[in-house]
Amino acid sequence: MTEPETPAADREAAAGCTLSIVVPVYNGAASVGELVEALSALPVPGGLEIVLVNDGSPDDSLAVCRRLLATARVPLVVVDHSRNYGEHNAVMTGLRHAGGRYVITMDDDLQNPPEEVLRILEHAQANDLDVVYTYYETKEHALWRNLGSRFTNWCADQLLDKPKGLYLSSFRCMSAFAARAIGRYDGPFPYVDGLLLQVTKRIGRIQVRHLPRAVGRSNYTLRRLVRLWMNMFLNFSVMPLRAATLLGLGLSGLGALVGIVVLVEAVVNEPPAGWASLMVATLLVSGVQLVMLGMIGEYLGRLFLTVNRKPQGIVRTVYRGGPGAEGAE
């Protein structure tokens, strides 16, 4: 029996190290050095590499990352985005520069303990999983962040084909197969978890610790969370359009029912005065129509930007350091 041919990208990954760790960096100058030092000390069988993606950070994160190249004990890749594109866009860029048989993505804020990386990798290998998500007994974020995460995960339960109870965390492990598969997506509004759920059902989870933030504050503002939620809500499901259709049908039925009631009232009794109720109905229907138009407009706007090739992320320079480094590209 002949073996199925492995895609070229996967053969290239199989020839590299065991693990690539992709870290999007934004305002991480104070923490990224400690993170790289801790990750470099991990005893990963087959070796590891670290890919740092500077996502247009306004602080001196790029300078700090470049200084790390000179002292790196493991292969280190620093990818510099030309501007800020967002965390998921930076992760997608990092995946395209990762050559490991497994890829772990994590934040630069040290809230995910580096020593948990080995447990996640071993869990993926032992169970032959394409994706392993982490979840936390206690998540050390502000209350509004935790509530926002729960709401996003609830929406994902409704909109995406997500296993019930699976927590979508940015601290995740994926096989080279899954990383290469989603890396082919070049749309301007990526949602990494939505892409992974489209690629595979071999998904597991493992509980890890979550530490309080050591330095700085979260880069996720309410605006950024809403933008991420919109990417998931509008780019990976047509359910909002179906919901708008059902809402329109429901309001039409309600309007017809109220019309019958008014007609009967006019025949049996005196015609109702109804100015207040008329204004309420008008405002309600007008508001719903504007929401529907706005939703359709958002879909069309995103389609327009995608067709016109809005970039997912533009790489200015790639720097390499550590054993076997080749310098800047």
Secondary structure, DSSP 8 states (H G I E B T S, - for coil): -------HHHHHHHTS-SEEEEEEESS-TTTHHHHHHHHHT---TT-EEEEEEE-S-SSSHHHHHHHHHHH-SS-EEEEEESS---HHHHHHHHHHT--SSEEEE--SSS-S-TTHHHHHHHHHHHTT-SEEEEEESS--S-HHHHHHHHHHHHHHHHHS---TT----SSEEEEHHHHHHHHT---SS--HHHHHHHH-S-EEEEEE------SS--S--HHHHHHHHHHHHHHS-SHHHHHHHHHHHHHHHHHHHHHHHHHHHHHHS-----HHHHHHHHHHHHHHHHHHHHHHHHHHHHHHHHHTT--S--EEEEEEESTT-----
